[in-house]
Every structure is written in structure tokens, then in C-alpha cells.
Amino acid sequence: MEETLTKLSGSADSIEAADWQLPLCFTKKRHTEEIKCVDAVVSSWRLKERMKTVSVALVLCLNVGVDPPDIFKIQPCARLECWIDPLMMVSQKALEVIGGNLQKQYERWQPRARYKLSLDPTIEEVKKLCVSLRRNAKEERVLFHYNGHGVPKPTSNGEIWVFNRAYTQYIPLSIYDLQSWMGSPSIYVYDCSNAGMIVKLFNQFAEQHEKEMLHDATQNPLFLLPEGGPSFKNCIQLGACQIDQTLPMHPDLPADLFTSCLTTPIKMAARWFVMQNMSKYGSKLFLEFVDKIPGTLNDRRTMLGELNWVFTAITDTIAWNVLPRDTFQTLFRQDLLVASLLRNFLLAERIMRTYDCEPVSSPKLPPMHNHPMWQSWDHILDLCLSQLQRVQDHGDGLFVRTTFFEEQLTAFEIWLDHTACLPTQQRSVPEQLPIVLQVLLSQAHRLRALDLLGRFLDLGPWAVNLTLSVGIFPYILKLLQSFAVELRPMLAFIWAKIMAVDHTCQTDIVRENGFKYFFQLVEDIQLPEEQRMLGAVVLSRLMQNYRNGQQLGLKNNLVCICLEQLANASPPYKQWLTLCLAQLWADYDKARWVGVRDTAHEKLYLLLEDKIPEVRAAAVFALGTYVSCDKDRSNHALNVDQSIALTLLNTVAKDMSPMVREEVIIALQWTVIAFERYFLEIALQDQTEKQYGSFYKSPNGSSKTASLSRMGSKEKLLYSSTSPIVTVILPQTSPSLSTSDEMPEEIKSEYLRRTNSSSSIVTLDTYQSTAAYNNVHSQLWKGLTALEHDIFPDVAATAQKLTKYIRQKLKNRPDSRASHSLPASPSSRSYLSQGESPPLSVNDLHSQHKTPMVQHRSNSRTRKIVPNTIVEESSVLSSSSSPPNVESDGEKDTKNKTKTILRSQFFEWVSKNFAHPLSGLNDGGDFESAIYYERDWRYTRNMALRKEAQEEQNKVNNLNCKIEHQIFSSKCKQSPNSLVFHPYDPHVVVATKDYLTVWDYQSSYKLSQWKPDLRNHNLDLSYRSAPHLSVVELINSHDVSLILAGYNDGNIQVWSQFIDGPPKLVSGWHALPICKSPSFESSSMALQWDQRSCHLICAGDSRVINIWDIETETKLTALSTGVNASVTSLSMQLKENNIFAAGCKDGSIKVFDKRLPPDEARIASFIGHHSKILTLRLQDASVVSASAYGDIKTFEFGQSASQREFHVNNMHSASIHSMCNIIACSSVNQMLLFYNTEGQLLNSLKLSDWFMSSRYPPLRTTTFHPQKVLLSTGAMDGTIALYSIDPKR
């Protein structure tokens, strides 16, 4: 016996790591979050408008040779203007050369702009220049560059100075007037002392201008405001210094230091760096070398090109890390010239601050002169200048490129390694992101940059938005034109991530011929499946609500390509291929007909039985869009729609996954909308049968439609209330005698002839018979009404929206009680032949014998018809003979598109999940995460508790201790139906008729209580009585437990968060078909959960035992019990989880091996009991069972008779410990008895010993702890109690 018990309990050491190996169920995203798209905050990376600076006014007021009166210059002082010494040539010549140089310096940044020089101008010349440039620029930007080194400082009234024609006077020019001439948008550069005064007053004048324009608009109705309103405030200004500051005059610096920084930043930065490090470079002669850095700005192979590339990356990085995103977008991404000037402005700020001069700007920028990235710039300058003389002497061939970008990519990679595992809220923004953008321009580092960028984008929408905000989109868009094969995997991944977050760039991709790029990925079956899947992701998002994308997909035969690859695809790829098809033919009739030609719907049917719920849901979604087209349907199309609807109903309407069931309802809405008239009639029949049930019921209680198969053809025609050719009219008079018996023969023959004629017309070749036609839509309606009562509230609510739509239409139908004729076919043809009358109604048939026959004239012919039939009038037929597509009931909007009742969010949800990390560690996989530490602690605790429980089991097995102490007692409002212990936490879950309660039995604290059944029981239910909780189980008990609650009607719910917060419903499904036969009325359900295989065995008032695979959410198999009785108890072998035993209400015990085919699965059967099996335990090759008569027997495999048995008098409930040799029995005489399997009485307890009352109610249920020697009992009056061997427990 001890050896057997050791096998039962197992060694704790051998299962030390077992918890880590056990799978977790109901932890996928489909369980932990709602199936809906989250309104993700997509950053405004796409510029509202992209601008160009098309015109540049260069206004130089130098007056060479004459110093302004308010500036005192100490010699030697700065003299260079645009790197030209004006005193080395004639003043007029110098002025022209300086102007020409300034234009060339600007042309390096914007060569296509229109440049106009104005040298020492008058007011009239400035006005003429500005007005002319604004007129030519139209809505584009104009730049006004002002050099005021030869005129006085700007005044406090907001005036700059120009000259009179004779150059004898300085003439003030008001910024107010300059604004009027320049208009908006504009950018101003002020290279003069006291420039801050202009910037300050500019904004005041801008407000004044705007007020005047608004005033003029109110006074003069003909006055037109600029589009978007006046916007002088949006002009950009760059000033050389603050108010009351004077420009630097250091003789080694140019006089136009601000302009030099803005237009020749590399030269100025190198010169300043040498001046700052003169001790290293020795002599001022080195400044002459610095002024001649070899190379060109655009050639990155040269020294000047390398420095410019690094400078652009560093200044972009500084600005992106410091500025708000909107400001960065406006200043650094909207206009190429503005972006260059702003980058160079950062250098000007750094250099000029060392000379007590602080540049100003509008909009005002935060200080960026001391950013750490400037140190990197100094380092690169130092490296390059150390090679300067060698390169100047021997050419660019000896220039050694810097390692700046490699080092920055390494820094970015380190950031990814250390930040990827952190939550989004704890992540810092990687400052190297703008540098990654610059690296994409280099073919040498492009591959590595794309790889790191893909890793970054895999962090989720947060990373995608950051990447787009830095301005990377145009670069990767251009890369789609690359033929480099090695770039394909990275580019596909990057685009898939971007499109999953923001698919608004569909037009851009199509314009750049990007569709072909991703189509070729999907088409090439030689490529790895991962790459093809990424192509499918992009294509599906590319075609979402975008007709141009759908047309390209159709043109490239995407339907056929996707269908061909479905068969051998992995589940993720299968899902995206299906979604790609769904988006291709969504509301696109041409693509749908290509699918019909290729029998796409039949190929998608195979996916409805896929093992992955997301694939099944994707197939349902695709079939839903398949039938959602809004075109007039042909007969073949109607046939296809009908086939799809019935297949969905019969295959996945009862799917285990609520996500799939909800998609089924959403897909069926298109059939309901298309055949709305039919569903209105069926709903009316249901409503009428409920109101006048006795009129439609036969004496035995069955409906007339249920017994049609036993009627003759005439009787079917007379009584079939569901036939579409019979119209239901609410009874106006009492029911008459049998119509078929008293109808005159001529009327009968006329009725049959007319009915058959109408029937043959209404079928429209789509339906072979009226019964077949009606059966389809009746089945669909019954399926939808059944889903109204789904155990999962979201599914039920979705179904109720659809059925409510039909019922509301029926309610609002004009004169709905007067007459309801046959609904029309969805085609545009009428169901009546010319000269044919509509068919009879039920009310007509019952009342026609009372009314004399009359003659009716129709189409100039006189014929004999049945009285009181519906008269052929347009007013009667108007509501039914028009096709459902006609815009008569407001079903369509102005765009001729069918109104959507339900909207699926499955595709958006899948896209959202794809946008989140795919390659990162799963939950608990990070060894430094809080989740991992919690799980590690929990599993360590479990192991210790298992060892402790094993010691308890050994004590009881050796008869060293007894269960004789009550450790917990409480009372419920209802009697408990099921009790279950948590294996490791001190919790017990109690299931009563309506409530689930979780108790902490150590502290006697009620942790939570809730009513799980949220269904509307006022609706018609198929079960014999109101459903109630029957059994409860715990799953994932080794980790974070979930409660699995079973109902006596065969439904199951799964609940989480029942301790830490309000309970959350994770899943729910109909797990077991219930028999209504009296022999099955146990009103209970039996469950057996196996964590190792994730299989759930369900039995109860049914002839079958269903085994569900929780991991795939599919029914693994259905095993027949072979008896006409309920299953009352289940037990599974602890070591071999493929074999289980079922105890039945008739006393029989069946043993099954779930690995075998269903017809061979029953491997043993024991018929030794004569009453209901209360409990049983399957142990190796033996079964210990207890019946309601008090017999406790032990059966061995291979033996028909019991090997051991004993009897307990008046036994009411029993429980057998799963790992210990002890049986608990309760009797009706208030005794709790404990036996071992040999029949030895271990001890007994009188239940009234611990209570005030002398009479203790009978126990309804007893349950042992799965490991410890703990017993829970539930009495009829709701009392629950726990008993232990240790009173301290």
C-alpha cells in the first residue's frame, strides 16, 4: 500500500521544475484584452503642408568705407564680409563682390531659389523688391536677409535703416511696412547689432496687422482674408544678437559672423575651433589652412562632405532631442532652406555666446549651445583637422573617414539591448535616432542601420511614432526603389511595422510603385515565409478602404496567389493571407467575382476548422467581407451567399472562442441586410407564434411546422406557417374548422395551382424548392436568436443588436398587423407572374368558407380566386415586391452604400497586436523582470507546499493522525453546489446556484463574491429550467489562477482577477449539448481539468463526453457514454493524463483513452453499482467509486467484478482524496465518516458538535484538497465548513 501511495503522491524532488514546464491557458491577447482597435495617438509626423523658399531678397546696407555714427570700432577689428575684405578693392566693386558671394553661399543650401540683390538700397527699392518677390512666390516662402553693418542700429520704434538716393542720409524703414510688402509666409535674417529689438517689435506689428485685417473684413464684405486667416505671427526670424548687444569685432572673426555661421557653417566652425585651441595648433597661419578645407559639401567621400554630413546629423540630433515635436517638424522638416538655416543657427548660438552675443529667434528656441553632442562634433573636427595638411598636399585619397556613424550605431544598439525589456513608460528616447536617419543615406552602413531601425520599431507604436516624427519616412520610401536583395527583409519588416500603426501613407506607396515591391515578396514562394508574411501585412493595410490599392491587387492576380499559398502556410502567414483577401474584396465587387471564379469561399471553409482561433476569426472576417458587396446579386451570387451563411452557422457559430463567434454574427449581418424582407417575415412569424401560440400548436404541443414531414402535400400548403408563400396575418376571427375538409374542390384546385405557380417564380433558380429556401433563412434566424443568449456578454450583445435591427424594422413597418405579403427576392425581378395574384394567407384559409366567392378583374381578365386574399395593388406590394437593395427604407446613404449595422474591429485589433513587439521576450522571459521574480517565488513556494502536503499524506496513510478539527465555517445565502480548494493558496471557491465566492479560510475573510451569469433569462431558453452554476474548477493554479465555472445547461465561463480586483470574464462557450430526456435530469455538470495537456473534459446531462483543447480552443473529440444516463463524476489518472473514468447516474463506470478514435476510446466498463456514482478516483489500473446507496467499491482493469467493497449506511455525499488513502462520507444522521479504501473506519465526527443547533442539515457536497489533508463540506442550508488534521491550520 505504501508503494502505491508513493506512486500517487510522487516525489517532490522529481517535480521541482514541473511548474516551469506547465503551460498557461487563457493568457493570450485575445483573452486579456478586448477585440477592438485602440485609438492610438498617431503623432503628426506628416506635415500639413510642405513649403519651399522660392525667393530670396539679399539686402546689404554696408556703405563701404563709412562707419555708422553709433558704432565705435577699435582697430584692428573684424572686416571680412562674406569672407571678402571690402577695403582691398574699390567700394562699389567690393559691394558687388560681397553681394555675389553671399548669393553663392545661400545657393549651396537652396540652388533653385530666385535670388535678388539690393545693395545699399533706398526705401523704394526695398519695397519694389519685396512686392515683386511676394507676387512671384505666391503661397510659398520668401527670405529677407538684412545686413546692416553700414547703418545705425535698429530703433526702439521698430525701424531699420537704408539710404537716400544720394547716400547723404540714413532713412528709417519701418518693420510694419516691411511686413506689408513681404507678406506671409516669410523668414527674416537680421545681421546687425540690436537685432533683438526688431524681433520683439515684429510680433507687436504682426498683431496690429491682424487686427486691422479683421477690422477691414468686418467693415467691407468684399474684403478677402488670406486663406487660413492672417498669419504674420508664423513668420520665422533669426537675429544676430539681443537688444542692446553689439556684434563681435574680434579681428580673427568675420564682421558678418552671424551670416558666416548661417551660410558657411563648416568653415566657421573649423575656424572657431582652431581659435579656441590655438595652443594646440600653434600659429595663426593654420587659420589659412582651415579656410581651405578640401572637398565639396555633397560629396561624403571628401573631408568637407564628411564634416557636413556629421554636422547635419549632430545638429538634427540636438534639435530633435530638445525641441517639441511640432516645432521640430515645422523648423527642420518643412522647408529645406529653413532647416539648413536653423541647423546652422545652433552653431551661431554656440559660437557667438563665447563673445557675449546671444542670437535670437522667433519662435524662441531653448538654449542648445551646451548639449553633450557638441563634444562629439569637436572630436570629429579635431580628427579631420589633424589630417588637413596631408590631404591638402596629397589629395582626398589619403583622407581617413571618421568612425562617428559606426560609433553612434553602436550606441543605439546598446540602448536597444538595455531598454527593449523596459515598459514604455520607463523608456528614454534614444538620442541617436536622427543619426540613424542620416546613416540610411550611406550605402556602407545602410544594412546595419536598417537592422537596428527594425529592432527599434519592434518596440511598438511608441517607437514607430518617434521614427516617423524624426522624418525618416521619405528616406525609406525611396529605398523601395532599390533592387538590393539584402535590404528586402529589413525593409519589409520596417514597412510592416509602420503600416500596422499608421496606414495613411497608402497613396505615397502606390505613387512610388511600392505596391509592386511588396507584391513581389508575397508572390515569390522561394522567399522565406516570414518575408512573404511581412509583404502580406503591408498589402492588407495598403488595400484597407483604398480603392487604388484594391485595383492594383486585382490587376496583379493577388486573389489567386493568396489562395494558392493558404494550404501550406503557417498559422500567422495563413491569418495575414486571409486578411489580405478580406481587404482586397471588401466592398469591391470585381475582386469578389474573381474570388467566386476561384471558389475562394470553399477554400476559406477549410480555415474554419483551423487549430488557431485567430486564423478561424480571420477566415470568418474574410467571408464576411466576401458577401458584403453592395451590388445587385445574380442567382449564382445569392447561392454563394447562402452557402457561406449556412457554413458559418453550422461550423463556427458555436466555436469555443468568443472572438470567432462574434465575427460570425458580424459576417451574417450582410445576409440579414440582403434578405431583410425574408427575415422580417420570419421574425413576424416568431412574434405571432408567441402571441397566439395555441393557434399554431398541435394538440401534442408541437408546432405545425415541426410535423410537416408527416403531412400530405395539400396539408403542408395549408398549414405551413414558415413557408414563404404563405402570409401570416393576425387572426381577426376565432379559428374555424379544418379548412382542408370543408374547402370546395374548385377552390382547392385553384389554390394549389396558384400556389405552385407562385412558388416556381419566387425561387428565382437559386432555391430548388420553397421549403429549402425557407429552411435556410429560418436556420439563420434561429442561429442568431440562439446567439442572443450566448454565455459571453459581448457575443450576446452583438447578436442582440442584429436581431433588434430586424425587430425594430418590423415594429416600425407601416400597418404591420394588416397584411404581410411574401418578401421579394433580392434580385430586382418580381416574384409574381403577369396577371398572377399573391398567395393566400393563413387567415384567408381559415375564413374563406364563410365568405361567398366573388369575381375579381385583373389585367383585363376575369378569373375565379379565393375571397379575402391579398388584392394585387401597388400599395400592398410596395413594401414587399421591391428588392431589398432599393433605397426605400433609408438603408443606404447618399453614396449608395449599404448601411452597416455591426462593424468588425478584428482587423484593426490584429494590426495593433502586430505593431507591438514580436521578437522580444514574452511575459516572464526576462530574468530581471518583476513578473519573473513573482513567478519564481510562486513556484518555489509551490514546491515547499507539495513537500509539506506529502508529509501530511504519509501521516494519514500510516494512521498517525485523523481529520478531527474544524478550522473554518461560514454560511452562504444559497446551498453550495460545488467547492474547490486552491492547491497552494489558502483559498476555497464556493459555487452556489447564482454566485461564486472566494474565501480565505485562514483569515476567514471573504475575498470576493459575484454573480457570473449575465444572460437575460426572460428570453426563451432551450433548457428545461433557468440555468444555474453546477461545478467549479481552478486552472493555472500553479501560477495566477483562473476560475472555470460550469452551468447545468452545458455552458462554461472562465474568470480572472477575482482576488486583486473586480472579476473579469476571460472566455465562455457552450461546452456540452444537453439532453431533455427525463433520464438525464440531474441538473449537474462534471468537469475534469488537466493542466499538463490543457484539456478540459466536460460531461453531464448528455450522452456524450466532450474533450476541449483549451490551447487551440477547439473540441478535441466527443466520446459516447453508451448509456442513457447522466455523467455525475469524472476522474483522471495523475501520472497518465490520457486515461479518465466517468461515473454515471445509472451506476455504471466507463473508462476512456482520449488518444484513441471515438468509437474505440472506451477501454473498460464496470457495472457494479445500482445507483448514482457520487465520486470516484482512477488510480493506475484501478477505480475506487462510491454510489448513492452507500456502496464503496474498488475495480481492477481486466476484472468485471469489484475486488474490494464495503457499505456505508444512509450515505448522502462522498469524496475520495486524489493522493491519499482516505474517503470521506456524510450520512443523513449528521455523521461525517472517514474510511480508507480497504473499508477500515479511521474516525467519525458528529456534525452537530460544533454548532448551537441540535440538528445539522444534510451535506450537499464534500471535497478534499487536491494535495493537503483538508476537507470542505457544504450543507443544504448554505453552511460551509473545513476540517483538518491540524487545528492550527
Disulfide bonds with the S-S distance in Angstrom:
none
